[in-house]
Amino acid sequence: MPALNKTDEVDLLLRVLECSTQSDGWTPILALVDLKLGCTSFICEIEKNGNPTQKFGGDRSYAHLNEMLQTAKPDGGQDALRFLMTNAALYYPYCKTTLNKGEFNGNKPSLERARSRDGTPNSRPEEPEVPGLISPLKRTDHSTILFGCLFNTYTTETIDVELASETFRTLTKVLAPGLEAFFQLERERAENQIQRILLSCSSCPSVLMTGDRTVLGQTSTGLNSLLSTGGAILRGEKVDFKNKQLEACLQDALDAVYAPNTSVHTKNGTANASTQDQRNNSVCIEDPEGNLRRLIFGRVPSPVSQSGINQEPWVLIRIAETSKLPEDIEAILQDRFDLSQSEAHLARHLTMTGSMNDTVEKLGITRNTAKTHLRRIFEKTGVHTQLQLAGLIHRLSGLF
């Protein structure tokens, strides 16, 4: 079979250094391997859950991986793909036969034809099996990178096993620095993007996380502010939301599904209850101290990988403290929702304090009067809870 001479190795190394950090750069790298060896090569990234990513050729590479492993069913019960992802030695050339026999201890690949369970050659006529080699090149907490070659112009009887194994080992050594450069650049791009996002929201405590709730970064007090609301806890590097409203807001941001503005009836007809940016959604919750906190969820752009594929979505959570509302908001409430002066006054102060007891004391009214005002406020604005009312008033005030 063809082998890589020194000139071929240099050509391939130059191609790796030139293309590995470019968008779609791995396509010409693998094309050169295929040309030099007359094979079909692939690189495939497999996530921890067994799903392929869209890097390095995506579904096409995954199809070649399946072709490589379709007859590999080890007797020991361990799935061949799972073994390659978790226990297989990096850079070692595994073949179908070693995987079939469960020879996971570094035995030399034989590339021989698969045999039946009793150890005798299969007597049933079948198509010649295409030999191939596969090896894990990189393993992280989140995924494993597998590199493989299918030697399409050979059969298990005609291929030179020693030469194929030696050539494959050379390939893995040549590809390794390019793969490191690829992921190093991705890490740098991600870190730069994280810093840009957090710098843009330095005016309030903020937390940036991935779709699986892993914290990527925060402003100086971001995570403490989020946890102090009582609606979330930290488990390792991930945030676990205990509040269903917060969980719903996060999911809406991840799915990019935003509810249209709510129409409510006013004395002048119909008006929108929300003026918020449709890219964000928010919720008000009461912290354990009884203070009202506003959490604004927004999907933000994650870096585009060198393969040109968008990464998983990121979500930015901003935690805004309650602030003094302008008195003008009372006039807006009266005009838009036909609230009386007393009702608008109560709505504003209740939103600022977050506490009915504090509001009653501050306004010098009875609790029954306050309840009557609040019931009418709910009827006229179309909201159903104090938190929804606070969200409405803050949006009308342009605070988020």
SULWOMO-V962506 format. One record per backbone hydrogen bond with DSSP energy under -0.5 kcal/mol. CO is the residue of the C=O (numbers start at 1). NH is the residue of the N-H. If there is no record, write none. Layout:
co->(CO,CO)
nh->(NH,NH)
This chain:
co->(3,5,6,7,8,9,10,11,12,13,14,15,16,19,22,24,24,25,26,27,28,29,30,31,32,33,34,34,38,39,40,42,44,44,45,45,46,47,51,54,55,56,57,57,58,59,60,61,62,63,64,65,66,69,71,74,79,80,81,82,83,83,89,92,94,95,96,97,98,99,100,102,114,116,120,129,129,131,132,133,134,135,136,138,142,143,144,144,145,145,146,147,148,149,149,150,150,151,155,159,160,161,162,163,164,165,166,167,168,169,170,171,172,173,174,175,176,177,178,179,180,181,182,183,184,185,186,187,188,189,190,191,192,193,194,195,196,198,199,201,205,206,207,208,208,209,210,213,214,217,219,221,222,223,224,225,226,227,228,231,231,233,233,234,235,237,238,239,240,242,243,244,245,246,247,248,249,250,251,252,252,256,262,264,266,269,271,277,279,281,283,285,285,287,291,292,293,293,294,294,295,295,296,297,298,300,303,305,309,313,314,315,315,316,316,317,318,318,319,320,326,327,327,328,329,330,331,332,333,333,334,340,341,342,343,344,345,346,347,348,349,350,355,356,357,358,359,360,360,366,367,368,369,370,371,372,373,374,375,376,377,378,385,386,387,388,389,390,391,392,393,394,394,395)
nh->(5,9,10,11,12,13,14,15,16,17,18,19,20,22,25,27,28,29,30,31,32,33,34,35,36,37,38,39,153,41,150,148,46,146,47,53,144,50,47,57,58,43,60,61,62,63,64,65,66,67,68,69,70,72,73,77,83,84,85,86,87,88,92,94,134,99,100,101,103,102,75,104,122,119,116,131,156,151,96,149,94,147,91,145,48,140,46,146,137,138,44,135,42,133,151,40,152,154,159,161,164,165,166,167,168,169,170,171,172,173,174,175,176,177,178,179,180,181,182,183,184,185,186,187,188,189,190,191,192,193,194,195,196,197,198,199,200,201,202,204,319,219,317,216,217,315,213,239,210,208,222,225,226,227,228,229,229,230,288,242,243,235,240,236,238,215,235,241,233,244,247,248,249,250,251,252,253,254,255,256,257,258,273,271,269,266,264,280,299,297,295,287,293,290,287,322,285,295,296,320,283,297,318,281,316,314,311,308,305,211,300,209,317,298,318,207,296,320,205,294,329,330,331,332,333,334,335,336,337,339,338,344,345,346,347,348,349,350,351,352,353,354,359,360,361,362,363,364,365,370,371,372,373,374,375,376,377,378,379,380,381,382,389,390,391,392,393,394,395,396,397,399,400,398)
